[in-house]
Amino acid sequence: MQEPPIAAPRQSANILNSPRARVALTRTASLVVLVVLWQIMASLVHSRVLPAPDAVGVKLLEYAADGSIFFQTGITLARVAAAFVLAMLFGAAIGIALARRIRLDAFFDSWLVIALNVPALVTIILCYVWFGLTEAAAILAVSVNKVPTVATIVREGARAVDRELLQVAEAFALPWGRAFLRVYLPQLFPHLMASARSGLALIWKIVLVVELIGRSNGVGFKLGIFFQYFDIVSILAYSIVFIVIVLAVEMVLLRPLERHLSRWRL
């Protein structure tokens, strides 16, 4: 009796040759090259200003062993998450409202331009002066800095919504809520994802400044202490943790979510 052919090796080869696998390998190779260049530069400079990757790795393991880096990073991540959710909700609502009402957009357009150009440091200081050195003031300062950006991006996306599709939904007498979720909102997904990506990139930075100025915990607070002692190794150790978290959020959350929400375009 003839045995069936074994297809596992071919299947594995096809997986490795898939476009997604090639992209993943390319990104991994890019990170490896970056670490190698870092090691070469540290060897050439041979200064405490640029420590080698192995020294940073040892320090990172020390902070991981005593749990301090997880505690401080967790506090910062909680602030980032709270500010991100608030900024996305209020920014998206403002952007949609401005796109749907011409007079409203004309009235608040100057306000939006001013809010976009106010330095984040000014907003942080004002929030701390007005509301005190509290957790609510810190999260509010971060959110206020991000809301104008989200509103601007979503407003442009809402202006480009296909009105004919909305008319079709109205012709079929779809309820307003269902038409919004099934017809209107999917067309905004690319702009919402763009605002989410830019929002995370901006909120990470602003949260660290907020913690550096007026909080007694978090990664920004620790970086301020390391700066005072010129502890470059510890600064880079905490920075690596943040880089890993950002890459994980991008690859595990944002990209799969974007593919899932954009599947209707295929």
N, C-alpha and C positions, 0 to 999 in steps of 0.2 A: 504494500500500500504506500503510495507516494505521499510524503509529508508536505504540508502547505509551506510556502516560502515564508521566511522570517522578514517582516517589514519594519521591525523596530529600528535598525540602523539607518534605513533610508528616512524614516520619520524623524529621527533625531537630526539627521543632516539637513532635512528641510526646515526644521525649527531653527537651527543655527544659521541657515542661510536666509531666513526671513528678514524683511526690511527692519522690523522692530528690534530683532536681535542684533543686527548690524549697527543700528543706531545706539543701542545699549552698550555694545562693545566699544564703539567709538568714544562715547562719553566716558566710559571707564578708563580707556587708554589716555584720554585727555587729562583726567585727574592724576593718573600715574605719572604722566610727563610733568605735570605741575609740581608734584612732590619731588621728583628727581631734580628739576630746575632749582627748587627751593634748597635741596641738599647741596647742589653744586655752588649756589650763591653763598650759602652759609659757610662752606668750606673755603671759598675764596676770600670772603670778607673776614672770617674768623674773629667776630666781635660779638659782644653780648647784645648789641643792637639787633642782630639778626641771628637768633639761636637756630640750631639745626632741628630738623623734624623729630629726631629721636629724643632730644631733650624736652621738647614740647610734649611728646607722647608720654614720657615718664611723669612729667608734672600733671598731665591730664589724668593719668592712672591714680596719682596720689589724691587728687580732688575727688575722683570717682570712688576711691576706697573709703574716704571719710564721709561721703555723701553730700558735701557742701555744694558741689557743682550742680547736682540734681535739684537740690533745694532752691538755689538761687535761680537756676534756669526755669524751674517750674513756676516760680513767682512771676518772672518776666513773661512766660508764655501765657499765663492767666491774664495778665494785663493786655497783652497783644490780642488775645482772643476776644476779650470784652470790647476793646476799642475797635477791632475789626468788624465785629457784628454790628455795633452801633453805627459806625461810619457807612457800612454798606446799606443798612436799612434806611437811614435818613437820607443818605446821598442818592440812592436809587429813587426813593419817593420824590425828592426834590427835582431830580432830573426828568422823571416822567411828567410831573406836574408842569414844569417849564416848557417841555416840548408840546404839551397838549393845549396850552393857553398862550397865545401870542402876546397879549398885553401883559400877562404875568411875567413872561420871559423878558420882555422889554423893560419892565420895571426893575426886576431883580438882576439883570445882566451885569450892571455895574457893581452891584454888591458881590456877585460871584467873582468878577475879575479882581476886586480888592481882596477878597478872602483867599484867592489863589496866590496872591503875591505878598501877603503878610508873612514875614519870617516865622518859622515854627518856634524859634526861641522866644519871640515876643509873645506869642499865644501861651506858651508854657509859663512864662513869668507872670503874665496877667492872671491866668487861672490860679496860680499859687497865691498871688496877692489878694485876689478877690475871694477865693474860697478856702484858703489856707493850705497847709502842707498835708493834704488828705489823699486817700486813695481815689475818692470820687473826682477830685480836682485833677489828679494825674491822668485818669482815663478820659476825662472830659477834654483835657488839653490835646491828647493824641487824636481823639475822634474829631474834634473841631478842625484840626489840621488836615484831615483826610476827606471829610465830607465834601468840600468844594471840588476836589479832583474826581470823586465818584460821580457827583452831580453833573459835571461837565461831560464826562465820557458817556454816561447813560443818556443825557440829553441829546447828544449827537446821534446815538443809536436809535433813540425813540423818534427822532426826526426822519430817519431813514426807513422806518417801518412801512411795509407794503400796505397801503390803505385799501387796495382792492381785496386783499385777503380778509380784512376786517369787514368790508362790505359783504363779502360772501358769507361770513359768519353771521352777520346781521340778517341777511336774506334767509338763512336757514333758521332764524329765530333762536340762535344759541343764547343761553343765559349769559349775563355779563361776566360772571365769575369764570365760567368755563371758556368763554371766548378769550378772556385775558390770559388764562393759564395755557390754553391749547393753541392760540393763534398769535396773540400779542407778545407774550413773554418769551416764547422760543426764538423770536426774531431778535430779542435783546440779549440772548445768552452770550454771543461773542463779545459784546461790549461789557456785559457784567463780568465775564471772565477776565477781560483786559483790565477792568477797574480792580478786580480782586487781586490780580498779580501785582499791579502797580501799588495797590493798597498795602499788601503784605510787605513789599520792599520798602515802602515809606514808613509804615508803622513800626517795623523792627527798629529802624534808626531813631525815630522820635521817642519811642519808649525808653531806649537807652539814655537819651538826653534827659528825659523826665526823671528817670531814676538817679542819674548823676547829680541833678540839681537839688531834688527835693524828697528823695525817698531813702530809707535806711536799709533797704534790701534790694535784691534783684541783680541782674548781670551788670547793668549800668553803674550801680553803686559799687560793686566789686571792682569794675574797671577803673573807677576813680581812685580807689585805694591802691590798686596796682600801679597806676600812673604816678602817684605820690612817691612810691618806693622804686620807681623805674624798673618794675618787674615785667620785662617784655615777655618772658616765658609764660607767665600766668595769663597775660593779656592774650597771647596767641592761643593758649589752651582753651580759654573761654570762647574765643572767636571760632575755633574749630568746631566746638559743640554747636554753636549757632549755625555755622555753615552746613553741618550735617543735618540739622533740623530743617533748614530751608530746603535743602535738596530732597529730603524725605517728604516734606509737604508737597513739593512740586511734582515728584514722581509718583507718590502713593495716592495723593488726594486730588490735586488740581488737574493733572493731565487725564487720569481716568474719568474724572467728573466731566471734563470738557468733551471727551469722546462720547460719553454717555448722553450728554445733553444735545450734542450735535449730530446724533445718529439719524435724525429725521431728514437731514440734508442729503444723505446718501441715496 
